[in-house]
Amino acid sequence: MRRMSMQLHAEISQKLQNSLKGENVPVHVTSIRLNKDNYLSWSAALEIGITSRGRLQYITGEKPAPAKNDPQWATWTLEDSQVKVWLISSVSADIQPLILRKSTAYEMLTILARMYGRKKCVLHTYQIKRSIYALRQGESFVATFYAALKTKWEELDYHANDDWKNASDQALYWEKEWMDQTFIFLGGLRDEFESVHSQLLNCDEIPGIEEVYARVEAEEQRRQIMHIDSSHGSSPTAFVSCTAASCSWSSSLHPAGSLCA
């Protein structure tokens, strides 16, 4: 009986190896390599990559190892080993020794999460906020600047304390956070957007961050299309008509309508 079981496991293992070779399974599932500072972006990219290969349950702990005499043991071992290869190849060389001898892919990821996740770390939160306040558009496009801010805000959310006693407190908190994000975005823009910045802030009701971004980017695109060099004073004056409900844009170049609805 034992000999038959071993033979069955060997056959299953060989079939799976041939199947994986036929699938041309990659060694890497993400181009991001884990270091001491990028756990959030790394873990998100890793999850997407492993999910695309149908192996997510191996890193969430939802697919534990079966008994060694179980007919599925060979299948599970081979698939879990493939996930371990992905994990090892996605971390920096100095981190690899920390996980090499772990028995399962789930154990590997658990160790990495404990060491580098640093959720709700006060020092890390301070560092993220400091980098957010220091960000400026510089020579980049509005979209690039906004994407950099969004990345930092998402990282900050990951480390934030989200234990709320009631929904109203949470709603008030996020209302303030969204307003702060709008101020930070507008404050980091280049000087050429100063008129847009000022007039948006003079509106009776300031739009949300997504709408503010859309309007500023539309203004940037308008300037590019018209080949206006605002630094030489050739830009026509764009103005914002503010109402209690919304802010609608118009321009001396477009008297017939609004640039942003």
Secondary structure, DSSP 8 states (H G I E B T S, - for coil): -HHHHHHHHHHHHHHHHHHHHHHT--S-S-S--B-SS-HHHHHHHHHHHHHHTT-THHHHTSS----TTSTTHHHHHHHHHHHHHHHHHTB-TTTGGGTTT-SSHHHHHHHHIIIII-TT-HHHHHHHHHHHHH---TTS-HHHHHHHHHHHHHHHHHHS----SSHHHHHHHHHHHHHHHHHHHHHTS-GGGHHHHHHHHTSSS---HHHHHHHHHHHHHHHHHTT--GGGT----EEEEE-SS-EEEEETTBTTS-S--
